[in-house]
Amino acid sequence: MRLVEEGKNLLLTQIKDFDIKQTLECGQCFNFIELADKDYAILAQGRDLRIKQEGHDLVFFDTDKKTMEEVWIPYFDLDRDYEAIKKDLLNMDPKLEVSIKALYGMRILRQDFFETLISFILSQNKQIPQIKACVRNISRLRGKEVEHGYLFPTYDEMKDISEEELKECKTGFRAGYVLSALDSYGKGLLDEDQLKAMDSLSCNQVLKQVKGIGDKVANCISLFSLDHRDAFPVDVWIKRIMEEVYFDGQETKNALIEAYGKKTYGQLGGYAQQYIFYYGRDLNKKKN
């Protein structure tokens, strides 16, 4: 990669293994707006970023070098060698070749823990457009207004929200789960540094003490915000494609699929999961 200053903008050139659309649209984050093809406004890390991809170059609008190096390069995981990750995964499991080729530019974001915690609690039994709407509603209600919308609220901005307010944001039965998470977070029971220092199994056990957080949501939070890259969330898409490809089409419990993923891919389980998830979901869309 090479960093070039162009007025108020920064240009990151010669980027390998990165596609902004694949990264944002794969179901790991929800507070962004597509302005045009591969041109997005991302409301994350307490900031409003416009970013555009042109071939192997990324334009970061109105961004200084310090913010680029300290915030956005880590956020987009641009300091990690995905070429090596893909090679290792293919050595572990040649069946991943089709999905890895299809999703050549997907990267796992390093997201804010509190936002990810609440967002994935809201994600249960919802499609991505519905999750995005809930996140947008809560952000509009309690978050800071910026050029392209509203930032997701911090804990302090959200700590006194009522169940009625949450339900007005179309959260449904998940409102109670959000309140439970806010209570645990406020009491210091969900300390980000401590959760990162744990192994993924221990981290998930702590997260699952919050009402409404099960295995899938805990794994998503671990993977997308706590840097546990061995986490292997199992949802309907993962279950379907794993049963078809790895379990001879037989009905298989989620726990067994998760165990298979962790055993097969080890510390790279989260990457394998994302390739399988997005490819399986995209394949289903094409069939329909």
LUMSEDREN-695769 format. One record per residue (C-alpha): residue number from 1; residue in three letters; x, y, z. Coordinates in steps of 0.1 Angstrom, whole numbers. Example, Ala and Ser with C-alpha at 12.3 -4.5 7.8 and 13.67 -1.06 7.14 Angstrom:
# LUMSEDREN-695769
<r nr="1" rest="Ala" x="123" y="-45" z="78"/>
<r nr="2" rest="Ser" x="137" y="-11" z="71"/>
//
This chain:
# LUMSEDREN-695769
<r nr="1" rest="Met" x="0" y="0" z="0"/>
<r nr="2" rest="Arg" x="11" y="36" z="-6"/>
<r nr="3" rest="Leu" x="-4" y="67" z="9"/>
<r nr="4" rest="Val" x="-8" y="98" z="-12"/>
<r nr="5" rest="Glu" x="-22" y="132" z="0"/>
<r nr="6" rest="Glu" x="-46" y="149" z="-25"/>
<r nr="7" rest="Gly" x="-58" y="182" z="-9"/>
<r nr="8" rest="Lys" x="-81" y="173" z="20"/>
<r nr="9" rest="Asn" x="-84" y="137" z="8"/>
<r nr="10" rest="Leu" x="-61" y="107" z="12"/>
<r nr="11" rest="Leu" x="-55" y="81" z="-15"/>
<r nr="12" rest="Leu" x="-44" y="46" z="-5"/>
<r nr="13" rest="Thr" x="-31" y="29" z="-35"/>
<r nr="14" rest="Gln" x="-20" y="-6" z="-46"/>
<r nr="15" rest="Ile" x="-43" y="-23" z="-22"/>
<r nr="16" rest="Lys" x="-46" y="-61" z="-26"/>
<r nr="17" rest="Asp" x="-74" y="-84" z="-15"/>
<r nr="18" rest="Phe" x="-99" y="-57" z="-7"/>
<r nr="19" rest="Asp" x="-133" y="-48" z="-21"/>
<r nr="20" rest="Ile" x="-153" y="-22" z="-3"/>
<r nr="21" rest="Lys" x="-187" y="-35" z="-14"/>
<r nr="22" rest="Gln" x="-180" y="-71" z="-5"/>
<r nr="23" rest="Thr" x="-166" y="-60" z="29"/>
<r nr="24" rest="Leu" x="-196" y="-38" z="39"/>
<r nr="25" rest="Glu" x="-224" y="-59" z="23"/>
<r nr="26" rest="Cys" x="-215" y="-92" z="39"/>
<r nr="27" rest="Gly" x="-236" y="-88" z="70"/>
<r nr="28" rest="Gln" x="-210" y="-77" z="95"/>
<r nr="29" rest="Cys" x="-219" y="-41" z="99"/>
<r nr="30" rest="Phe" x="-251" y="-20" z="95"/>
<r nr="31" rest="Asn" x="-246" y="17" z="97"/>
<r nr="32" rest="Phe" x="-235" y="28" z="63"/>
<r nr="33" rest="Ile" x="-250" y="43" z="31"/>
<r nr="34" rest="Glu" x="-243" y="34" z="-5"/>
<r nr="35" rest="Leu" x="-239" y="68" z="-23"/>
<r nr="36" rest="Ala" x="-230" y="52" z="-57"/>
<r nr="37" rest="Asp" x="-212" y="21" z="-69"/>
<r nr="38" rest="Lys" x="-183" y="14" z="-45"/>
<r nr="39" rest="Asp" x="-189" y="49" z="-30"/>
<r nr="40" rest="Tyr" x="-200" y="48" z="6"/>
<r nr="41" rest="Ala" x="-206" y="69" z="37"/>
<r nr="42" rest="Ile" x="-197" y="49" z="68"/>
<r nr="43" rest="Leu" x="-209" y="59" z="102"/>
<r nr="44" rest="Ala" x="-184" y="42" z="125"/>
<r nr="45" rest="Gln" x="-158" y="47" z="152"/>
<r nr="46" rest="Gly" x="-175" y="79" z="162"/>
<r nr="47" rest="Arg" x="-169" y="94" z="127"/>
<r nr="48" rest="Asp" x="-186" y="100" z="94"/>
<r nr="49" rest="Leu" x="-164" y="88" z="66"/>
<r nr="50" rest="Arg" x="-170" y="89" z="29"/>
<r nr="51" rest="Ile" x="-149" y="63" z="11"/>
<r nr="52" rest="Lys" x="-147" y="54" z="-26"/>
<r nr="53" rest="Gln" x="-129" y="26" z="-43"/>
<r nr="54" rest="Glu" x="-114" y="30" z="-78"/>
<r nr="55" rest="Gly" x="-98" y="-2" z="-89"/>
<r nr="56" rest="His" x="-71" y="-10" z="-64"/>
<r nr="57" rest="Asp" x="-71" y="25" z="-49"/>
<r nr="58" rest="Leu" x="-92" y="39" z="-20"/>
<r nr="59" rest="Val" x="-101" y="75" z="-16"/>
<r nr="60" rest="Phe" x="-107" y="87" z="20"/>
<r nr="61" rest="Phe" x="-125" y="120" z="19"/>
<r nr="62" rest="Asp" x="-116" y="148" z="44"/>
<r nr="63" rest="Thr" x="-93" y="125" z="63"/>
<r nr="64" rest="Asp" x="-59" y="133" z="79"/>
<r nr="65" rest="Lys" x="-29" y="109" z="80"/>
<r nr="66" rest="Lys" x="-31" y="104" z="117"/>
<r nr="67" rest="Thr" x="-68" y="93" z="116"/>
<r nr="68" rest="Met" x="-61" y="71" z="86"/>
<r nr="69" rest="Glu" x="-33" y="52" z="104"/>
<r nr="70" rest="Glu" x="-49" y="50" z="138"/>
<r nr="71" rest="Val" x="-85" y="45" z="129"/>
<r nr="72" rest="Trp" x="-93" y="35" z="93"/>
<r nr="73" rest="Ile" x="-64" y="11" z="84"/>
<r nr="74" rest="Pro" x="-71" y="-9" z="116"/>
<r nr="75" rest="Tyr" x="-109" y="-7" z="111"/>
<r nr="76" rest="Phe" x="-108" y="-21" z="75"/>
<r nr="77" rest="Asp" x="-81" y="-46" z="86"/>
<r nr="78" rest="Leu" x="-59" y="-33" z="59"/>
<r nr="79" rest="Asp" x="-27" y="-42" z="79"/>
<r nr="80" rest="Arg" x="-34" y="-79" z="77"/>
<r nr="81" rest="Asp" x="-21" y="-103" z="49"/>
<r nr="82" rest="Tyr" x="-52" y="-118" z="34"/>
<r nr="83" rest="Glu" x="-33" y="-135" z="6"/>
<r nr="84" rest="Ala" x="-16" y="-156" z="32"/>
<r nr="85" rest="Ile" x="-49" y="-163" z="50"/>
<r nr="86" rest="Lys" x="-65" y="-175" z="18"/>
<r nr="87" rest="Lys" x="-36" y="-198" z="10"/>
<r nr="88" rest="Asp" x="-37" y="-213" z="45"/>
<r nr="89" rest="Leu" x="-75" y="-218" z="43"/>
<r nr="90" rest="Leu" x="-72" y="-236" z="9"/>
<r nr="91" rest="Asn" x="-45" y="-259" z="23"/>
<r nr="92" rest="Met" x="-69" y="-267" z="51"/>
<r nr="93" rest="Asp" x="-100" y="-271" z="29"/>
<r nr="94" rest="Pro" x="-98" y="-270" z="-9"/>
<r nr="95" rest="Lys" x="-136" y="-269" z="-10"/>
<r nr="96" rest="Leu" x="-134" y="-232" z="-1"/>
<r nr="97" rest="Glu" x="-118" y="-223" z="-34"/>
<r nr="98" rest="Val" x="-150" y="-213" z="-51"/>
<r nr="99" rest="Ser" x="-162" y="-190" z="-23"/>
<r nr="100" rest="Ile" x="-127" y="-175" z="-18"/>
<r nr="101" rest="Lys" x="-125" y="-166" z="-55"/>
<r nr="102" rest="Ala" x="-160" y="-152" z="-55"/>
<r nr="103" rest="Leu" x="-152" y="-131" z="-24"/>
<r nr="104" rest="Tyr" x="-117" y="-121" z="-32"/>
<r nr="105" rest="Gly" x="-120" y="-87" z="-15"/>
<r nr="106" rest="Met" x="-139" y="-94" z="17"/>
<r nr="107" rest="Arg" x="-122" y="-84" z="50"/>
<r nr="108" rest="Ile" x="-133" y="-87" z="86"/>
<r nr="109" rest="Leu" x="-138" y="-52" z="101"/>
<r nr="110" rest="Arg" x="-125" y="-43" z="136"/>
<r nr="111" rest="Gln" x="-156" y="-27" z="149"/>
<r nr="112" rest="Asp" x="-166" y="-8" z="181"/>
<r nr="113" rest="Phe" x="-175" y="-33" z="208"/>
<r nr="114" rest="Phe" x="-206" y="-15" z="222"/>
<r nr="115" rest="Glu" x="-221" y="-9" z="188"/>
<r nr="116" rest="Thr" x="-215" y="-44" z="177"/>
<r nr="117" rest="Leu" x="-230" y="-58" z="210"/>
<r nr="118" rest="Ile" x="-262" y="-40" z="205"/>
<r nr="119" rest="Ser" x="-264" y="-44" z="167"/>
<r nr="120" rest="Phe" x="-261" y="-82" z="168"/>
<r nr="121" rest="Ile" x="-286" y="-85" z="197"/>
<r nr="122" rest="Leu" x="-310" y="-66" z="173"/>
<r nr="123" rest="Ser" x="-301" y="-89" z="144"/>
<r nr="124" rest="Gln" x="-319" y="-120" z="158"/>
<r nr="125" rest="Asn" x="-346" y="-133" z="134"/>
<r nr="126" rest="Lys" x="-342" y="-102" z="111"/>
<r nr="127" rest="Gln" x="-331" y="-97" z="76"/>
<r nr="128" rest="Ile" x="-302" y="-73" z="69"/>
<r nr="129" rest="Pro" x="-324" y="-44" z="57"/>
<r nr="130" rest="Gln" x="-345" y="-47" z="89"/>
<r nr="131" rest="Ile" x="-314" y="-47" z="111"/>
<r nr="132" rest="Lys" x="-301" y="-17" z="93"/>
<r nr="133" rest="Ala" x="-334" y="1" z="98"/>
<r nr="134" rest="Cys" x="-333" y="-7" z="136"/>
<r nr="135" rest="Val" x="-298" y="6" z="139"/>
<r nr="136" rest="Arg" x="-307" y="37" z="119"/>
<r nr="137" rest="Asn" x="-337" y="44" z="141"/>
<r nr="138" rest="Ile" x="-318" y="40" z="173"/>
<r nr="139" rest="Ser" x="-290" y="62" z="159"/>
<r nr="140" rest="Arg" x="-315" y="89" z="149"/>
<r nr="141" rest="Leu" x="-331" y="88" z="183"/>
<r nr="142" rest="Arg" x="-300" y="89" z="205"/>
<r nr="143" rest="Gly" x="-269" y="94" z="183"/>
<r nr="144" rest="Lys" x="-251" y="124" z="171"/>
<r nr="145" rest="Glu" x="-262" y="139" z="138"/>
<r nr="146" rest="Val" x="-235" y="142" z="111"/>
<r nr="147" rest="Glu" x="-234" y="150" z="74"/>
<r nr="148" rest="His" x="-245" y="115" z="62"/>
<r nr="149" rest="Gly" x="-269" y="106" z="90"/>
<r nr="150" rest="Tyr" x="-265" y="97" z="127"/>
<r nr="151" rest="Leu" x="-237" y="80" z="145"/>
<r nr="152" rest="Phe" x="-246" y="50" z="166"/>
<r nr="153" rest="Pro" x="-251" y="62" z="202"/>
<r nr="154" rest="Thr" x="-224" y="56" z="229"/>
<r nr="155" rest="Tyr" x="-234" y="39" z="261"/>
<r nr="156" rest="Asp" x="-237" y="72" z="279"/>
<r nr="157" rest="Glu" x="-261" y="85" z="252"/>
<r nr="158" rest="Met" x="-282" y="53" z="253"/>
<r nr="159" rest="Lys" x="-280" y="41" z="290"/>
<r nr="160" rest="Asp" x="-314" y="57" z="300"/>
<r nr="161" rest="Ile" x="-333" y="46" z="269"/>
<r nr="162" rest="Ser" x="-367" y="30" z="277"/>
<r nr="163" rest="Glu" x="-383" y="-2" z="264"/>
<r nr="164" rest="Glu" x="-410" y="19" z="248"/>
<r nr="165" rest="Glu" x="-385" y="40" z="229"/>
<r nr="166" rest="Leu" x="-367" y="9" z="217"/>
<r nr="167" rest="Lys" x="-399" y="-7" z="205"/>
<r nr="168" rest="Glu" x="-407" y="25" z="186"/>
<r nr="169" rest="Cys" x="-374" y="18" z="168"/>
<r nr="170" rest="Lys" x="-389" y="-15" z="155"/>
<r nr="171" rest="Thr" x="-368" y="-37" z="178"/>
<r nr="172" rest="Gly" x="-398" y="-58" z="189"/>
<r nr="173" rest="Phe" x="-391" y="-84" z="216"/>
<r nr="174" rest="Arg" x="-354" y="-76" z="213"/>
<r nr="175" rest="Ala" x="-360" y="-44" z="233"/>
<r nr="176" rest="Gly" x="-357" y="-63" z="266"/>
<r nr="177" rest="Tyr" x="-325" y="-80" z="255"/>
<r nr="178" rest="Val" x="-310" y="-46" z="247"/>
<r nr="179" rest="Leu" x="-319" y="-33" z="281"/>
<r nr="180" rest="Ser" x="-303" y="-64" z="297"/>
<r nr="181" rest="Ala" x="-271" y="-57" z="277"/>
<r nr="182" rest="Leu" x="-271" y="-21" z="287"/>
<r nr="183" rest="Asp" x="-274" y="-31" z="324"/>
<r nr="184" rest="Ser" x="-245" y="-56" z="322"/>
<r nr="185" rest="Tyr" x="-224" y="-31" z="303"/>
<r nr="186" rest="Gly" x="-230" y="-3" z="328"/>
<r nr="187" rest="Lys" x="-221" y="-26" z="357"/>
<r nr="188" rest="Gly" x="-188" y="-34" z="341"/>
<r nr="189" rest="Leu" x="-197" y="-71" z="334"/>
<r nr="190" rest="Leu" x="-188" y="-67" z="297"/>
<r nr="191" rest="Asp" x="-153" y="-52" z="298"/>
<r nr="192" rest="Glu" x="-139" y="-50" z="263"/>
<r nr="193" rest="Asp" x="-102" y="-54" z="273"/>
<r nr="194" rest="Gln" x="-110" y="-84" z="295"/>
<r nr="195" rest="Leu" x="-131" y="-101" z="268"/>
<r nr="196" rest="Lys" x="-103" y="-96" z="242"/>
<r nr="197" rest="Ala" x="-78" y="-111" z="266"/>
<r nr="198" rest="Met" x="-99" y="-143" z="270"/>
<r nr="199" rest="Asp" x="-100" y="-172" z="246"/>
<r nr="200" rest="Ser" x="-130" y="-172" z="224"/>
<r nr="201" rest="Leu" x="-148" y="-199" z="243"/>
<r nr="202" rest="Ser" x="-145" y="-180" z="276"/>
<r nr="203" rest="Cys" x="-154" y="-148" z="259"/>
<r nr="204" rest="Asn" x="-186" y="-163" z="245"/>
<r nr="205" rest="Gln" x="-196" y="-177" z="279"/>
<r nr="206" rest="Val" x="-194" y="-143" z="294"/>
<r nr="207" rest="Leu" x="-214" y="-127" z="266"/>
<r nr="208" rest="Lys" x="-241" y="-154" z="269"/>
<r nr="209" rest="Gln" x="-248" y="-144" z="304"/>
<r nr="210" rest="Val" x="-267" y="-115" z="289"/>
<r nr="211" rest="Lys" x="-303" y="-123" z="283"/>
<r nr="212" rest="Gly" x="-310" y="-128" z="246"/>
<r nr="213" rest="Ile" x="-274" y="-136" z="236"/>
<r nr="214" rest="Gly" x="-269" y="-172" z="223"/>
<r nr="215" rest="Asp" x="-241" y="-190" z="205"/>
<r nr="216" rest="Lys" x="-246" y="-173" z="172"/>
<r nr="217" rest="Val" x="-248" y="-137" z="185"/>
<r nr="218" rest="Ala" x="-219" y="-143" z="209"/>
<r nr="219" rest="Asn" x="-197" y="-156" z="181"/>
<r nr="220" rest="Cys" x="-206" y="-126" z="159"/>
<r nr="221" rest="Ile" x="-197" y="-101" z="186"/>
<r nr="222" rest="Ser" x="-165" y="-120" z="193"/>
<r nr="223" rest="Leu" x="-155" y="-121" z="156"/>
<r nr="224" rest="Phe" x="-164" y="-86" z="145"/>
<r nr="225" rest="Ser" x="-154" y="-65" z="176"/>
<r nr="226" rest="Leu" x="-132" y="-85" z="199"/>
<r nr="227" rest="Asp" x="-106" y="-99" z="174"/>
<r nr="228" rest="His" x="-114" y="-135" z="181"/>
<r nr="229" rest="Arg" x="-108" y="-147" z="146"/>
<r nr="230" rest="Asp" x="-114" y="-183" z="154"/>
<r nr="231" rest="Ala" x="-151" y="-176" z="162"/>
<r nr="232" rest="Phe" x="-175" y="-195" z="139"/>
<r nr="233" rest="Pro" x="-210" y="-181" z="140"/>
<r nr="234" rest="Val" x="-237" y="-205" z="127"/>
<r nr="235" rest="Asp" x="-269" y="-191" z="112"/>
<r nr="236" rest="Val" x="-294" y="-203" z="87"/>
<r nr="237" rest="Trp" x="-271" y="-197" z="57"/>
<r nr="238" rest="Ile" x="-241" y="-214" z="73"/>
<r nr="239" rest="Lys" x="-262" y="-243" z="85"/>
<r nr="240" rest="Arg" x="-277" y="-249" z="50"/>
<r nr="241" rest="Ile" x="-244" y="-248" z="31"/>
<r nr="242" rest="Met" x="-224" y="-267" z="57"/>
<r nr="243" rest="Glu" x="-250" y="-295" z="58"/>
<r nr="244" rest="Glu" x="-250" y="-297" z="20"/>
<r nr="245" rest="Val" x="-212" y="-296" z="15"/>
<r nr="246" rest="Tyr" x="-198" y="-312" z="46"/>
<r nr="247" rest="Phe" x="-225" y="-333" z="62"/>
<r nr="248" rest="Asp" x="-240" y="-352" z="32"/>
<r nr="249" rest="Gly" x="-272" y="-331" z="33"/>
<r nr="250" rest="Gln" x="-281" y="-344" z="67"/>
<r nr="251" rest="Glu" x="-298" y="-323" z="94"/>
<r nr="252" rest="Thr" x="-270" y="-313" z="118"/>
<r nr="253" rest="Lys" x="-271" y="-294" z="150"/>
<r nr="254" rest="Asn" x="-256" y="-259" z="151"/>
<r nr="255" rest="Ala" x="-232" y="-269" z="179"/>
<r nr="256" rest="Leu" x="-218" y="-297" z="158"/>
<r nr="257" rest="Ile" x="-213" y="-274" z="128"/>
<r nr="258" rest="Glu" x="-196" y="-248" z="150"/>
<r nr="259" rest="Ala" x="-173" y="-275" z="164"/>
<r nr="260" rest="Tyr" x="-165" y="-287" z="129"/>
<r nr="261" rest="Gly" x="-156" y="-252" z="118"/>
<r nr="262" rest="Lys" x="-134" y="-245" z="148"/>
<r nr="263" rest="Lys" x="-116" y="-279" z="145"/>
<r nr="264" rest="Thr" x="-111" y="-276" z="107"/>
<r nr="265" rest="Tyr" x="-100" y="-240" z="104"/>
<r nr="266" rest="Gly" x="-86" y="-233" z="139"/>
<r nr="267" rest="Gln" x="-76" y="-196" z="143"/>
<r nr="268" rest="Leu" x="-88" y="-189" z="108"/>
<r nr="269" rest="Gly" x="-124" y="-200" z="115"/>
<r nr="270" rest="Gly" x="-139" y="-166" z="113"/>
<r nr="271" rest="Tyr" x="-125" y="-160" z="78"/>
<r nr="272" rest="Ala" x="-138" y="-193" z="66"/>
<r nr="273" rest="Gln" x="-172" y="-186" z="80"/>
<r nr="274" rest="Gln" x="-174" y="-153" z="62"/>
<r nr="275" rest="Tyr" x="-165" y="-168" z="29"/>
<r nr="276" rest="Ile" x="-190" y="-195" z="33"/>
<r nr="277" rest="Phe" x="-217" y="-172" z="47"/>
<r nr="278" rest="Tyr" x="-216" y="-146" z="20"/>
<r nr="279" rest="Tyr" x="-212" y="-171" z="-8"/>
<r nr="280" rest="Gly" x="-241" y="-192" z="4"/>
<r nr="281" rest="Arg" x="-263" y="-162" z="8"/>
<r nr="282" rest="Asp" x="-254" y="-148" z="-26"/>
<r nr="283" rest="Leu" x="-259" y="-182" z="-42"/>
<r nr="284" rest="Asn" x="-294" y="-184" z="-27"/>
<r nr="285" rest="Lys" x="-303" y="-149" z="-41"/>
<r nr="286" rest="Lys" x="-292" y="-160" z="-75"/>
<r nr="287" rest="Lys" x="-313" y="-192" z="-73"/>
<r nr="288" rest="Asn" x="-344" y="-171" z="-64"/>
//
